[in-house]
Amino acid sequence: MNLLPDAAEARRAFVIAKGWEARSRLLLQWAERLPAVLEERDEDLVQGCESRVRLTHEAQGDRHFFRASSESRVLKGLLAVVLVRANGLTREELGRLDIHGWLGELGLERQLSQSRSNGLNAVLTRMRELAA
């Protein structure tokens, strides 16, 4: 069961959350709503992430759907935000996806450490590879 909202609902929720503390709480709540990756296979590990991140993929026609998990609660929340935006896109749409622009719309981009930013770039790169 997917407990995550769609992208429009996500945007509304984060815009309403005023200030970093409110957005941080929301991010941690989303971490708990993120569906788990069912199996822990080595091939699902995303290379280039400081924390262990697992990513799985399923294609339904030309649409791509992902599941992701991490041991880090903050990263798990960020993954939930990424999945809300990326799930259901075509390969071409994934290729054009600006994840940092999306995080900026939600008021999260400025709070990312360089390490987390690099990790999210690695996740998006892996999504594109899986969808190819």
C-alpha positions as CSV (number, residue, x, y, z in Angstrom):
1,M,0.0,0.0,0.0
2,N,1.4,3.4,-1.0
3,L,0.9,5.9,1.8
4,L,2.6,8.7,0.0
5,P,0.6,11.6,-1.5
6,D,1.0,12.8,-5.1
7,A,3.3,15.6,-6.1
8,A,0.7,18.3,-5.9
9,E,-0.3,17.3,-2.4
10,A,3.4,17.1,-1.4
11,R,4.0,20.6,-2.7
12,R,1.0,22.0,-0.7
13,A,2.1,20.2,2.5
14,F,5.7,21.6,2.3
15,V,4.6,25.1,1.3
16,I,2.2,25.2,4.3
17,A,5.0,24.0,6.6
18,K,6.6,27.3,7.6
19,G,10.3,27.2,8.5
20,W,12.9,24.5,8.5
21,E,11.7,22.9,11.8
22,A,8.2,22.3,10.4
23,R,9.6,21.0,7.1
24,S,12.0,18.8,9.0
25,R,9.2,17.3,11.1
26,L,7.2,16.7,8.0
27,L,10.2,15.0,6.3
28,L,10.6,12.6,9.3
29,Q,6.9,11.8,9.2
30,W,7.2,10.9,5.5
31,A,10.2,8.7,6.3
32,E,7.8,6.5,8.4
33,R,5.2,6.4,5.6
34,L,7.7,5.2,3.0
35,P,7.0,1.6,1.9
36,A,9.9,-0.6,2.6
37,V,12.0,-2.4,-0.1
38,L,10.8,-6.0,0.3
39,E,14.1,-7.8,-0.2
40,E,17.7,-6.7,0.7
41,R,19.6,-7.6,-2.5
42,D,23.1,-6.3,-3.1
43,E,22.1,-5.3,-6.7
44,D,19.6,-2.8,-5.2
45,L,22.3,-0.8,-3.3
46,V,22.8,2.6,-4.9
47,Q,26.5,3.4,-5.4
48,G,27.6,6.9,-4.4
49,C,25.5,7.3,-1.3
50,E,27.2,7.8,2.0
51,S,24.3,6.0,3.8
52,R,23.1,2.7,2.5
53,V,20.2,3.3,0.1
54,R,18.3,0.5,-1.7
55,L,16.3,1.2,-4.8
56,T,14.0,-1.2,-6.7
57,H,12.2,-0.6,-10.0
58,E,9.1,-1.8,-11.8
59,A,7.9,-0.8,-15.2
60,Q,4.2,-0.7,-16.0
61,G,4.0,-0.1,-19.7
62,D,6.1,3.0,-20.4
63,R,5.8,4.3,-16.8
64,H,8.4,3.6,-14.1
65,F,7.8,3.1,-10.4
66,F,10.4,2.8,-7.7
67,R,10.7,1.8,-4.0
68,A,13.6,3.0,-1.9
69,S,14.8,2.7,1.6
70,S,17.7,3.9,3.8
71,E,18.8,3.4,7.4
72,S,18.9,7.2,7.8
73,R,15.6,8.7,8.8
74,V,16.3,12.1,7.1
75,L,17.5,10.4,3.9
76,K,14.4,8.1,4.0
77,G,12.2,11.2,4.2
78,L,14.1,12.8,1.2
79,L,13.7,9.5,-0.7
80,A,9.9,9.7,-0.1
81,V,9.9,13.2,-1.5
82,V,11.9,12.1,-4.6
83,L,9.6,9.1,-5.1
84,V,6.5,11.3,-5.0
85,R,7.9,13.3,-7.9
86,A,9.5,10.5,-9.9
87,N,7.1,7.6,-9.7
88,G,4.9,7.2,-12.7
89,L,7.2,9.1,-15.1
90,T,8.3,7.8,-18.5
91,R,12.0,7.3,-19.3
92,E,12.1,10.6,-21.1
93,E,10.4,12.5,-18.2
94,L,12.9,10.9,-15.8
95,G,15.7,12.1,-18.0
96,R,14.4,15.7,-17.7
97,L,13.6,15.6,-14.0
98,D,15.3,18.3,-12.0
99,I,15.3,16.8,-8.5
100,H,17.1,19.8,-7.0
101,G,14.5,22.2,-8.5
102,W,11.8,20.0,-7.0
103,L,13.5,20.1,-3.6
104,G,13.8,23.9,-4.0
105,E,10.0,24.2,-4.6
106,L,9.5,22.3,-1.3
107,G,11.9,24.5,0.6
108,L,14.3,21.6,1.2
109,E,17.2,22.3,-1.2
110,R,19.1,24.8,1.0
111,Q,19.1,22.5,3.9
112,L,20.9,19.6,2.1
113,S,24.4,18.9,3.0
114,Q,26.8,18.3,0.0
115,S,26.9,14.6,1.0
116,R,23.1,14.2,0.9
117,S,22.9,16.2,-2.4
118,N,25.4,13.9,-4.0
119,G,23.5,10.9,-2.7
120,L,20.2,12.1,-4.2
121,N,22.0,12.7,-7.5
122,A,23.2,9.1,-7.3
123,V,19.7,7.9,-6.7
124,L,18.3,9.8,-9.6
125,T,21.1,8.5,-11.8
126,R,20.3,5.0,-10.8
127,M,16.6,5.6,-11.5
128,R,17.5,6.6,-15.0
129,E,19.7,3.6,-15.5
130,L,16.9,1.2,-14.3
131,A,14.4,2.9,-16.6
132,A,16.6,2.7,-19.7
